[in-house]
């Protein structure tokens, strides 16, 4: 499992992108506290019915290009 580091500022942008891509995610699903990346990945993997590697890949990909409007 890779180690993601998500800042509070980056999460605000990433949260919007994720909610647009996966419009069935709730506020609770997208709840995040810096330093709790593992809990976030686990929760999203369960909710999206994907494995943790996919979730980490998706988050890392979006983090690498936060300014892009692509999902």
Secondary structure as UniProt FT lines:
FT   HELIX           8..21
FT   TURN            23..24
FT   TURN            27..30
FT   TURN            34..35
FT   HELIX           37..48
FT   HELIX           52..64
FT   TURN            65..67
//
